[in-house]
Amino acid sequence: MTILQPRDAKQVTEAVAWALDSGTPLEIVGGGSKRGLGQPTTAEHQLDLSQLRGITLYEPEELVLTANPGTPLAEVEAVLAQRRQMLAFEPPALSLIYGDGTPTLGGIIACNLAGPRRLSSGAARDHLLGFHATTGRAERIKSGGRVMKNVTGYDLSKLMAGSYGTLAVLDEITVKVLPAPEKTRTVLLLGLDEAQGVAALCKGMGQPVDVSGAAHLPADVAARSAVDYVRNAGTSVTALRLEGPGPSVEDRCRHLRLAFKAQSEELHSVNSTTLWRELREVALLPRDPALAIWKLSVPPTAAPAVVGRIRGHSPGVATFYDWSGGLVFLALPAGTDAAHAVVRGALQEEGGHATLLRAPDAVRQAVFAFHPQPPALAALTARVKDAFDPKGILNPGRMG
């Protein structure tokens, strides 16, 4: 395998031009931490962006940061923390799922990954202000800028986020940052079954208290938490997070607890941070590498029924619900086509989509990781791909 390691944007374009002229497909890699996400690529050569790293602009007063794609996510978050700022979409590193590699800002944006705060602050794509990149045609492009009001032309930032490196190679990324919350509290409801838990999450989201995280943990999943009160609860835990100025958070916690008649408890900042980090990193599911991990996006109130159908075929499923029930993580025996069909089939009645986050290599090669698109959307996707990368040299096979 040839590994190309460009050190600047010009060398990125030269590498893509070489690949285009020679008909040599490239696997695009940043820190290598998300190579297990999606289909295995069919490229025999690699474009390694790990040398394109570093924060090139940070203006805390303007809430904007620009960095190269190979910049480690931990480095970005550490710099922001010094000024009490954050990436509000709460990007997950997913290191416990994939193990190897270094999570980078480019990988997070390319895969459009967001954590529990997604339901209140938006996805990664909503915080991408602009980028510079080289398309599969070896053409330099840029979109957006350093402020939110960049509305001229096509919003290519939304297109690049979630394209998994199949349309263009990013070499500069500008993101919006926000102040970190002064206080974080989590209201816990105990002993609810999954349908009751999701109903409670929806009720909490309907309260005028600005909930920033809403998750339900069945008892077996809660027992894996590092937070003593959650781990030792001995029952299911339904969690609603509140963030902001101290007095406001305390008042909203009181309001939220009064809204529920069930037994409730409260986690303060350190324990809250630990719990939501565990949820963000999908750290509470079993770590057996033989298990497949699925991510399901469904209508929140339909989530327990969907999980129930899957359990009917695979009783050992471990699961938890995030985004007020709209996002479900599952760990179950990997299988091959049969397990794949069970998960996708469970969604047919209510709608939604399922993504295979992690599975043994043999399974990833045998089944489709991303949910099949309707014919009209698949045709549109193909036209977009043809416009940016007509010869299919960027991450071929990654998205099927």
C-alpha positions in Angstrom: 0.0 0.0 0.0 1.2 3.5 -0.9 0.6 6.0 1.9 0.6 9.6 0.9 1.1 12.2 3.7 0.5 15.7 2.4 1.7 18.5 4.6 -0.3 21.4 3.1 -3.4 22.0 0.9 -1.3 22.1 -2.2 0.1 18.7 -1.6 -3.5 17.4 -1.0 -4.5 18.6 -4.4 -1.4 17.1 -6.0 -2.1 13.8 -4.4 -5.7 13.7 -5.6 -4.6 14.8 -9.1 -2.1 11.9 -9.2 -4.9 9.5 -8.1 -7.2 10.9 -10.8 -4.7 10.7 -13.6 -3.6 7.2 -12.7 -7.0 5.9 -11.8 -5.8 5.0 -8.3 -8.5 5.1 -5.7 -7.6 6.5 -2.3 -8.7 5.7 1.3 -8.9 9.1 3.1 -7.6 8.8 6.7 -7.2 11.4 9.4 -6.4 9.8 12.7 -7.7 6.4 11.6 -10.1 6.1 14.5 -13.3 5.7 12.4 -12.1 3.2 9.8 -14.5 0.7 11.3 -17.5 3.0 10.6 -19.2 2.3 7.3 -18.2 -0.2 4.7 -14.6 -1.3 4.3 -13.1 0.8 1.5 -11.8 -0.9 -1.7 -8.8 1.4 -2.1 -5.3 0.0 -2.0 -3.7 3.3 -1.4 -4.1 5.8 1.4 -4.2 9.6 1.7 -3.1 10.2 5.3 -4.1 13.7 6.6 -2.5 13.2 10.0 0.2 15.8 9.2 -2.4 18.4 8.4 -2.9 19.3 12.0 -3.1 22.4 14.2 -5.4 25.2 15.1 -4.8 28.1 12.7 -7.3 30.6 14.0 -9.2 30.9 17.3 -11.1 34.0 18.2 -13.0 33.3 21.5 -14.8 36.7 21.3 -16.1 35.8 17.9 -16.9 32.2 18.8 -15.0 30.8 15.9 -12.2 28.3 15.4 -10.3 27.2 12.3 -8.2 24.1 12.2 -6.7 21.6 9.9 -8.5 18.2 9.5 -5.9 16.1 11.2 -6.1 18.1 14.4 -6.9 15.8 17.3 -10.3 16.4 18.8 -8.8 16.3 22.3 -6.5 19.2 21.3 -9.4 21.3 20.1 -11.5 20.6 23.2 -8.5 21.4 25.5 -7.9 24.7 23.9 -11.6 25.6 24.1 -11.8 24.5 27.7 -9.1 27.1 28.6 -11.6 29.8 27.6 -14.6 28.0 29.0 -15.9 27.2 25.6 -17.0 24.1 23.8 -18.1 22.4 20.6 -21.8 22.5 21.5 -22.8 19.4 19.4 -20.8 17.3 21.9 -18.8 15.2 19.4 -18.2 11.6 20.4 -14.7 10.1 20.0 -16.2 6.6 20.1 -12.7 5.3 21.2 -14.3 2.4 23.2 -16.1 1.2 20.1 -13.3 1.4 17.6 -10.2 1.3 19.8 -7.3 2.3 17.5 -6.5 5.7 16.1 -6.8 9.3 17.2 -10.2 11.0 16.8 -9.7 14.2 14.7 -11.8 17.2 13.9 -11.9 16.3 10.3 -13.2 12.8 11.0 -16.0 14.2 13.3 -17.1 16.6 10.6 -16.8 14.1 7.8 -19.0 11.6 9.7 -21.3 14.3 11.1 -21.1 12.8 14.6 -22.9 14.5 17.5 -23.6 13.5 21.1 -26.5 13.8 23.5 -26.8 17.6 23.0 -27.7 17.0 19.4 -31.4 17.3 20.3 -31.0 20.9 21.6 -27.9 22.3 19.8 -28.0 20.6 16.4 -25.7 18.3 14.5 -22.0 18.7 13.6 -23.1 20.1 10.2 -25.0 22.9 12.0 -21.8 24.1 13.5 -19.6 23.9 10.4 -19.2 27.5 9.2 -16.9 26.8 6.3 -14.2 24.7 4.7 -11.5 24.4 2.0 -11.2 21.1 0.2 -10.1 19.3 -3.0 -12.8 17.4 -4.9 -12.4 14.0 -6.7 -11.9 16.1 -9.9 -8.7 17.5 -8.3 -10.4 20.9 -8.1 -10.0 23.3 -5.1 -13.3 24.5 -3.6 -14.3 26.5 -0.5 -17.6 27.2 1.1 -18.8 29.4 3.9 -16.5 31.5 6.1 -16.0 32.6 9.6 -19.5 33.9 10.4 -23.0 32.3 10.4 -24.3 34.7 7.8 -22.5 33.2 4.8 -25.6 32.5 2.6 -24.3 33.2 -0.9 -24.4 30.2 -3.2 -24.9 26.5 -2.3 -24.5 25.5 1.3 -21.8 22.9 0.6 -20.9 22.7 4.3 -24.1 20.7 5.0 -23.2 18.4 2.0 -19.7 17.7 3.2 -20.7 16.9 6.8 -21.8 13.2 6.6 -20.2 12.5 3.2 -17.5 10.3 4.9 -14.8 11.7 2.6 -16.4 10.4 -0.6 -17.0 13.8 -2.2 -13.9 15.9 -1.3 -10.8 15.9 0.9 -11.1 18.6 3.6 -7.9 20.5 4.4 -9.3 23.4 6.5 -12.4 23.5 8.7 -14.0 26.4 10.5 -16.5 25.7 13.2 -18.7 27.7 15.5 -18.0 27.4 19.3 -20.1 28.3 22.2 -19.6 29.1 25.9 -19.5 26.1 28.2 -22.3 25.9 30.7 -21.6 27.3 34.2 -23.5 24.5 35.9 -24.8 21.1 34.9 -27.5 19.1 36.8 -29.2 15.9 35.8 -32.6 14.9 37.2 -33.0 11.1 37.5 -36.2 9.1 37.5 -36.0 5.6 38.7 -37.8 2.4 38.0 -39.6 3.2 34.8 -39.9 0.5 32.1 -38.8 1.5 28.6 -42.2 2.8 27.4 -42.6 4.8 30.6 -39.1 6.1 30.4 -39.4 7.4 26.8 -42.8 8.9 27.7 -41.1 10.7 30.7 -38.3 11.9 28.4 -40.9 13.4 26.0 -42.7 15.0 28.9 -39.5 16.5 30.2 -38.7 17.9 26.8 -42.1 19.5 26.7 -41.4 21.4 30.0 -40.2 25.1 29.7 -36.8 24.2 31.2 -34.5 23.8 28.2 -33.5 20.2 28.6 -30.1 19.6 26.9 -30.0 15.8 27.2 -32.6 13.1 27.6 -31.8 9.4 27.9 -33.2 6.2 29.3 -31.0 3.4 30.6 -32.5 0.0 31.3 -31.2 -1.6 34.6 -28.5 -3.7 33.0 -27.0 -0.8 31.2 -27.3 1.6 34.1 -25.3 -1.0 36.2 -22.3 -0.4 34.0 -22.0 3.3 34.8 -19.0 4.7 36.7 -21.5 7.1 38.6 -22.2 5.4 41.9 -25.8 6.4 42.2 -26.6 5.2 38.7 -24.6 2.0 39.0 -26.1 1.1 42.3 -29.7 2.1 41.6 -30.6 -1.5 40.9 -33.2 -0.4 38.4 -33.7 1.6 35.3 -32.6 5.2 35.2 -34.2 8.0 33.1 -32.0 11.1 32.9 -32.8 14.7 32.0 -29.9 17.2 31.8 -30.1 20.9 32.5 -27.3 23.3 31.8 -26.6 27.1 32.2 -26.1 29.7 34.9 -26.2 28.3 38.4 -29.4 29.9 39.8 -31.2 29.2 36.6 -30.3 25.5 36.6 -31.3 25.1 40.2 -34.7 26.7 39.6 -35.3 24.6 36.5 -34.4 21.4 38.4 -37.0 22.2 41.0 -39.6 22.8 38.2 -38.7 19.6 36.5 -38.8 17.4 39.6 -42.2 18.9 40.6 -43.5 17.9 37.1 -43.0 14.2 37.9 -44.7 12.3 40.6 -42.2 9.4 40.4 -39.2 9.1 42.7 -36.5 11.5 41.4 -32.9 12.2 42.3 -30.3 14.8 41.1 -26.8 14.5 39.9 -24.5 17.6 40.2 -21.8 18.7 37.8 -19.0 16.1 38.1 -21.3 13.1 38.1 -23.5 14.6 35.4 -20.4 15.2 33.2 -19.4 11.6 33.7 -22.8 10.1 32.9 -23.3 12.1 29.7 -19.7 11.3 28.6 -20.5 7.6 29.0 -23.7 8.1 26.9 -21.9 10.2 24.3 -19.1 7.5 23.9 -21.6 4.6 23.9 -19.5 3.3 26.9 -22.3 1.5 28.7 -23.0 -1.2 26.2 -21.1 -4.5 26.5 -17.6 -4.3 25.1 -17.5 -7.8 23.6 -16.0 -7.3 20.1 -18.0 -10.2 18.8 -21.2 -8.1 19.3 -22.6 -5.8 16.6 -23.5 -2.2 17.7 -26.3 -0.6 15.9 -27.6 3.0 15.9 -31.3 3.5 15.2 -33.0 6.8 14.4 -36.7 6.4 15.0 -39.8 8.4 16.1 -39.2 8.7 19.8 -42.5 7.2 21.0 -42.0 4.2 18.6 -38.6 3.3 20.0 -39.7 0.8 22.7 -41.8 -1.1 20.2 -39.0 -1.3 17.7 -36.6 -2.6 20.4 -39.3 -5.1 21.4 -39.5 -6.5 17.9 -35.7 -6.9 17.8 -35.7 -8.6 21.2 -38.3 -11.1 19.9 -35.6 -12.4 17.6 -32.5 -11.7 19.8 -33.4 -11.8 23.6 -29.9 -10.8 24.7 -30.1 -7.3 23.3 -28.5 -4.6 25.4 -29.8 -1.1 24.6 -30.3 2.5 25.8 -32.2 5.4 24.4 -30.9 8.9 23.7 -32.3 12.1 22.1 -35.6 11.6 24.0 -36.0 8.2 22.5 -35.2 9.3 19.0 -31.8 7.6 19.0 -31.4 4.0 20.1 -28.1 2.1 20.6 -28.2 -1.7 20.5 -25.6 -4.4 21.1 -26.6 -7.9 19.9 -24.9 -11.0 18.4 -23.5 -9.9 15.1 -24.8 -12.7 12.8 -24.8 -11.8 9.2 -27.8 -11.4 6.9 -30.4 -12.7 9.4 -29.5 -10.2 12.2 -29.2 -7.4 9.6 -32.7 -8.2 8.3 -34.2 -8.3 11.8 -32.9 -4.9 12.7 -33.9 -3.3 9.5 -37.3 -5.1 9.4 -38.2 -3.8 12.9 -38.2 -0.3 11.5 -40.6 -0.9 8.6 -43.8 -0.1 10.5 -42.9 3.2 12.1 -40.1 4.3 9.8 -36.6 5.5 10.6 -33.2 4.2 9.7 -30.5 1.9 11.2 -26.7 2.2 10.9 -24.3 -0.6 11.8 -21.8 1.2 13.9 -19.5 -1.7 14.6 -19.2 -5.4 13.7 -16.5 -7.9 13.0 -14.9 -7.4 9.6 -16.6 -10.5 8.1 -20.0 -9.0 8.9 -19.1 -5.5 7.6 -18.2 -7.1 4.3 -21.4 -9.1 4.1 -24.0 -6.5 5.1 -24.7 -2.9 4.3 -23.8 -0.6 7.2 -26.0 2.3 6.1 -29.8 2.2 5.7 -30.8 1.7 2.1 -32.1 4.9 0.5 -35.4 5.2 -1.4 -34.8 5.0 -5.2 -35.3 8.8 -5.7 -32.9 9.7 -3.0 -30.4 7.1 -4.2 -30.5 8.6 -7.7 -29.9 12.1 -6.3 -27.0 10.8 -4.2 -25.5 9.2 -7.3 -25.7 12.5 -9.2 -24.1 14.4 -6.4 -21.3 11.9 -6.2 -20.8 12.1 -10.0 -20.5 15.9 -9.7 -17.8 15.8 -7.1 -16.0 12.5 -7.8 -17.0 11.1 -11.2 -14.2 8.4 -11.3 -14.9 7.3 -7.7 -11.4 7.7 -6.4 -12.3 9.0 -2.9 -13.1 6.4 -0.3 -14.6 4.0 -2.8 -17.1 1.6 -1.2 -17.2 3.5 2.1 -20.9 4.3 1.8 -21.8 1.2 -0.3 
